[in-house]
């Protein structure tokens, strides 16, 4: 499982917890008032520590701005674990215990230019603690996750049916939701899990890609969901017509529409390039050309090709690097073991498959995943290339090793 996926989940969870703990700071501020300190201010900021200074630190806020935080001696500093919902178990710390990468919510008096904050109180989640939580989240999504293409939605029974796929096999799974199930949906032009918003069941439609975490029954046909993330994304199969490394963009001629598409890449975009031999093997498996696949010519799934959700949603499947229970190897697991590629690895005329945001007519699309070296797959059969998209081979998030506190 790619590390970036749960990093985004963890950043989102940390943000929620910090927000919920905001009120707790008021209690400590009231105590401060009793000691003759200034009343609790109304300005607050949440973000990640990017540098430490002698007088305090600088944070990159979740809104994208940089804020210099000054720490007077009387400022109240607390540390909480990422899974805490209250300040009951918070511990007092000093300024020297704050590190780059920590998540922090700070309250205080903001300067007129909105660039400096004189802090009265702050709640800190350490980068180390968040990393441990990420590992646990990643393991849980790996163990209890499922995903695929939405086939149908039944509001009356609160059931979503999805098609999951390994190489050469397709299976229907009924996902059941309750009033306690967390439902989120991705923004139209974002690859970040942080931008996913709470959304009701009626926003999920056939053709959407969906990921769920929860409990499955013995044969995997029924799934009780604790958390669901869905989205509508765009699939592009075509050839590269131009590359602009300086702007992190490429132009791709869509094989379906015969029109050029401008594709933008961000730090959250994932790039992989298949070696020719691997591409041939995958093409054979997808069209049933090797043992374990359906008969030659058998469709691997109905409907339009599925798109894959973006940042933060863990991959489908069984154990790390291995096959799903009772199925063929998960393509996501194969790609996870491949080294990342860059735009410099692409050439004009290369065949690519892209999962992207819906984008806009004038602004192009933002890549979630680009897979190069797919000539053999695109020429093998229509159902083969369709199965590549249905496999959910990317679910966004920052590639392994990237900054997690943007």
C-alpha positions in Angstrom: 0.0 0.0 0.0 1.3 3.4 -0.9 2.3 5.5 2.0 0.9 8.7 0.6 -2.7 7.4 0.7 -2.9 7.1 4.5 -0.8 10.2 4.9 -3.6 12.2 3.5 -6.1 10.3 5.6 -4.1 11.1 8.7 -3.7 14.8 7.8 -7.4 15.0 7.4 -8.1 13.2 10.7 -5.5 15.4 12.5 -7.2 18.5 11.2 -10.6 17.3 12.5 -9.2 16.4 15.9 -7.4 19.7 16.3 -10.6 21.6 15.3 -12.6 19.6 17.9 -10.0 20.4 20.5 -10.2 24.1 19.8 -12.8 24.7 22.5 -10.6 23.0 25.1 -8.1 25.8 24.7 -10.7 28.2 26.0 -10.6 26.4 29.3 -6.9 26.9 29.6 -7.3 30.5 28.5 -9.8 31.2 31.2 -7.2 29.8 33.7 -4.7 32.2 32.2 -7.2 35.1 32.7 -7.3 34.1 36.4 -3.5 34.6 36.4 -3.8 38.0 35.0 -3.0 37.1 31.4 -4.7 38.5 28.3 -8.2 37.2 27.5 -8.6 34.4 25.0 -8.2 35.8 21.5 -10.5 35.0 18.6 -7.9 34.3 15.9 -6.8 30.7 15.3 -4.8 28.9 12.6 -4.2 25.2 11.9 -1.3 23.9 9.9 2.1 22.3 9.9 5.4 23.6 11.4 7.8 24.4 8.6 10.6 26.1 10.5 11.8 26.8 14.1 13.0 30.3 15.1 14.4 31.6 18.4 11.2 33.5 19.1 8.8 30.8 18.0 8.1 29.0 14.7 6.6 29.3 11.2 3.6 27.3 10.0 2.2 26.6 6.6 -1.5 26.9 7.3 -4.1 24.6 5.8 -5.3 27.5 3.7 -1.9 27.7 2.0 -0.4 30.8 3.7 2.7 31.1 5.9 2.3 32.5 9.4 5.1 33.5 11.8 4.1 32.5 15.4 5.7 34.3 18.3 5.7 32.4 21.6 5.8 34.5 24.8 6.8 32.8 28.0 3.2 32.7 29.2 1.8 30.9 26.2 0.1 27.6 27.0 1.5 24.7 24.9 -0.2 21.3 25.0 0.5 18.0 23.2 -2.2 15.5 22.3 -2.1 12.1 20.6 -3.7 12.0 17.1 -6.5 9.8 18.3 -7.6 12.0 21.2 -10.9 13.8 21.0 -10.5 15.9 24.2 -7.8 17.6 26.2 -8.2 15.2 29.1 -4.9 13.4 28.3 -3.1 16.4 27.0 0.4 17.1 28.4 2.1 20.4 28.8 5.3 20.9 26.8 7.8 23.7 26.3 8.7 25.5 23.0 11.8 23.4 22.6 9.6 20.2 22.1 8.0 21.6 19.0 9.5 20.2 15.8 9.3 20.7 12.0 6.5 18.5 10.6 4.3 18.7 13.7 0.6 19.5 13.2 -0.5 22.5 15.3 -3.5 24.6 16.1 -2.5 28.0 17.5 -4.6 30.8 18.9 -3.5 34.4 19.6 -3.5 38.0 18.4 -2.9 38.5 14.7 -1.0 41.4 13.3 -2.5 43.9 10.9 -0.8 42.4 7.9 -2.1 38.9 8.9 1.5 37.5 8.8 2.4 37.3 12.5 0.5 35.7 15.4 1.3 36.4 19.0 0.3 33.1 20.5 -1.5 32.6 23.8 -2.2 28.9 23.4 -1.4 26.0 21.0 -2.2 22.3 20.7 0.4 20.2 19.0 0.4 16.7 17.4 3.9 15.5 16.9 5.1 14.3 13.5 6.3 11.0 15.1 2.9 10.3 16.7 1.2 11.1 13.4 3.5 8.7 11.6 2.6 5.9 14.0 -1.1 6.6 13.5 -0.5 6.5 9.7 1.0 3.1 9.9 -2.0 1.8 11.9 -4.4 3.5 9.4 -2.6 2.1 6.5 -2.6 -1.4 7.9 -6.3 -1.1 8.7 -7.2 0.0 5.1 -5.1 -2.8 3.8 -6.8 -5.4 6.0 -10.3 -4.1 5.9 -10.6 -2.1 2.6 -12.5 -2.8 -0.6 -13.0 -0.7 -3.7 -14.2 -0.7 -7.3 -16.8 0.7 -9.7 -20.2 1.6 -8.5 -22.8 -0.6 -10.3 -25.9 0.5 -8.5 -27.2 2.5 -5.5 -30.3 1.4 -3.5 -31.3 4.2 -1.1 -34.2 2.1 0.3 -31.9 -0.5 1.6 -28.8 1.8 2.0 -26.8 -0.5 -0.2 -24.2 0.3 -2.8 -23.2 -2.5 -5.2 -19.7 -2.3 -6.7 -17.7 -4.3 -9.2 -14.2 -5.2 -7.9 -11.6 -6.6 -10.2 -8.3 -8.4 -10.1 -6.5 -9.3 -13.3 -9.0 -11.4 -15.3 -11.8 -11.6 -12.7 -14.7 -9.3 -11.7 -16.8 -9.7 -8.6 -19.9 -7.9 -7.2 -19.8 -6.7 -3.6 -22.8 -5.3 -1.8 -21.7 -2.5 0.5 -24.1 -1.7 3.4 -24.1 1.7 5.1 -25.7 2.8 8.4 -26.3 6.2 10.1 -22.8 5.9 11.5 -21.0 5.3 8.2 -18.8 8.2 7.2 -19.5 9.3 3.6 -17.1 11.7 1.7 -16.8 12.7 -1.9 -13.9 14.2 -3.8 -13.9 17.7 -5.2 -14.3 18.2 -9.0 -10.7 19.3 -9.6 -8.7 18.0 -6.7 -6.5 15.0 -6.1 -6.3 15.7 -2.3 -8.2 13.7 0.3 -8.2 16.9 2.4 -10.6 18.4 -0.2 -13.1 15.5 0.1 -16.3 16.8 1.7 -19.1 15.0 3.6 -21.7 14.0 1.1 -25.0 12.1 1.4 -25.7 8.7 -0.3 -27.7 10.3 -3.1 -24.5 11.9 -4.5 -23.0 8.4 -5.3 -23.9 7.3 -8.8 -23.3 4.3 -11.1 -20.0 4.7 -12.8 -18.3 6.4 -9.8 -15.3 4.9 -8.2 -15.6 4.0 -4.5 -13.4 2.9 -1.6 -14.8 1.6 1.7 -13.3 0.5 5.0 -15.2 -1.9 7.2 -16.0 -5.6 7.7 -16.7 -8.1 5.0 -18.5 -11.4 5.2 -16.8 -14.8 4.7 -17.0 -14.9 0.9 -16.5 -11.2 0.4 -19.8 -10.6 -1.2 -21.2 -8.4 1.6 -19.5 -5.5 3.2 -20.5 -3.4 6.3 -18.9 0.0 5.8 -17.4 2.2 8.5 -16.1 4.8 6.0 -16.7 5.4 2.3 -15.0 7.8 -0.1 -16.4 8.2 -3.7 -15.8 10.3 -6.7 -16.3 10.7 -10.4 -13.1 10.8 -12.3 -12.0 10.8 -15.9 -10.1 8.1 -17.8 -7.9 9.0 -20.7 -6.1 6.6 -23.0 -4.0 8.1 -25.7 -0.6 9.2 -26.9 1.7 12.0 -25.7 1.8 14.8 -28.2 4.0 17.3 -26.2 5.7 17.5 -22.8 6.5 20.7 -20.8 8.6 19.7 -17.8 9.0 23.3 -16.6 5.2 23.6 -16.3 4.6 20.0 -15.2 2.1 19.5 -18.0 1.7 17.2 -21.0 -0.7 17.2 -23.9 -2.3 13.9 -24.8 -4.3 13.0 -27.8 -7.3 11.1 -26.5 -7.8 7.9 -28.6 -11.6 8.1 -27.9 -12.3 11.7 -28.8 -9.3 12.3 -31.0 -8.9 15.6 -29.3 -5.9 17.0 -27.3 -6.2 17.1 -23.5 -3.9 19.2 -21.3 -2.8 17.2 -18.3 -1.4 18.9 -15.2 0.8 17.2 -12.6 1.1 18.0 -8.9 3.1 16.6 -6.0 0.1 14.3 -5.4 0.1 12.8 -8.9 1.5 9.3 -9.3 3.6 8.3 -12.4 4.6 4.7 -13.3 6.0 3.3 -16.5 5.6 -0.4 -17.3 8.6 -2.3 -18.7 7.6 -3.9 -22.1 7.7 -7.5 -20.8 5.4 -6.6 -17.9 3.0 -4.8 -20.2 2.8 -7.8 -22.4 2.1 -10.1 -19.5 -0.6 -7.8 -18.1 -2.2 -7.5 -21.5 -2.4 -11.3 -21.8 -3.9 -11.7 -18.3 -6.4 -9.0 -18.9 -7.7 -10.5 -22.2 -7.5 -14.1 -20.8 -4.3 -15.1 -22.6 -2.9 -16.8 -19.6 -3.9 -19.3 -17.0 -6.5 -18.1 -14.5 -8.1 -15.5 -16.9 -11.5 -15.8 -18.6 -11.8 -17.3 -22.1 -10.3 -15.2 -24.9 -12.8 -12.4 -25.8 -14.7 -12.6 -22.5 -15.6 -9.2 -21.2 -14.0 -8.2 -17.9 -16.8 -6.0 -16.9 -19.7 -3.9 -18.2 -20.4 -0.2 -18.5 -18.0 2.6 -19.0 -14.4 2.4 -17.8 -14.2 3.4 -14.2 -12.1 6.2 -12.8 -10.1 6.0 -9.6 -10.5 8.2 -6.6 -7.8 10.6 -5.7 -5.7 11.5 -2.7 -5.8 9.6 0.4 -7.8 6.5 -0.2 -5.9 3.2 0.4 -5.7 0.6 -2.3 -8.0 -2.4 -2.6 -6.9 -5.9 -1.8 -5.4 -8.5 0.5 -2.0 -8.8 2.0 0.8 -6.5 1.1 2.2 -7.3 -2.3 0.1 -10.4 -2.7 -3.1 -11.6 -4.3 -6.6 -11.0 -3.1 -8.1 -14.0 -1.3 -9.3 -16.4 -4.0 -8.3 -14.0 -6.9 -5.6 -13.0 -9.2 -2.9 -10.5 -8.1 -4.1 -7.0 -7.6 -2.7 -4.6 -10.2 -2.4 -1.9 -7.5 0.0 -4.1 -5.6 2.1 -4.7 -8.8 2.3 -1.0 -9.5 3.1 -0.2 -5.9 6.3 -2.2 -6.2 7.5 -0.3 -9.3 9.8 2.7 -8.9 8.1 6.1 -9.5 8.6 7.7 -12.9 8.9 11.4 -13.9 7.7 13.5 -16.9 11.3 13.3 -18.1 10.9 9.6 -18.5 8.1 10.2 -21.1 8.6 10.8 -24.8 6.5 12.2 -27.6 4.4 9.4 -29.0 4.3 7.3 -25.9 1.1 5.5 -25.1 -0.3 6.4 -21.7 -3.4 5.7 -19.6 -4.4 8.4 -17.2 -6.9 8.7 -14.3 -7.6 12.4 -13.7 -10.0 14.8 -12.2 -12.9 15.9 -14.3 -11.2 19.2 -14.8 -12.5 22.1 -16.9 -12.7 22.8 -20.6 -10.2 25.6 -20.4 -8.0 24.5 -17.6 -7.4 20.9 -18.5 -7.3 18.1 -16.0 -5.1 17.2 -13.0 -3.5 13.8 -13.2 -4.1 11.4 -10.3 -2.2 8.5 -12.0 -0.3 8.2 -15.3 0.8 4.8 -16.5 3.2 4.7 -19.4 4.5 1.8 -21.5 0.9 0.6 -22.1 1.1 0.1 -25.9 0.6 -3.7 -25.6 -2.4 -3.2 -23.3 -4.2 -0.6 -25.5 -3.8 -2.7 -28.6 -4.7 -6.1 -27.0 -8.5 -5.6 -26.7 -11.1 -3.0 -25.6 -12.0 -5.1 -22.6 -8.4 -5.3 -21.5 -7.8 -1.6 -21.4 -11.2 -1.2 -19.7 -10.1 -3.7 -17.0 -7.0 -1.6 -16.3 -9.2 1.3 -15.3 -11.6 -0.9 -13.4 -8.7 -2.3 -11.4 -8.5 0.8 -9.3 -4.8 1.0 -9.9 -4.4 4.3 -8.3 -6.2 6.1 -5.5 -4.2 9.2 -5.3 -2.2 10.7 -2.4 1.4 11.7 -2.3 4.0 9.2 -3.5 6.0 7.5 -0.8 8.4 9.8 0.9 6.7 13.1 0.1 5.9 15.9 2.4 2.8 15.0 4.4 1.9 18.3 6.1 1.0 20.5 3.2 
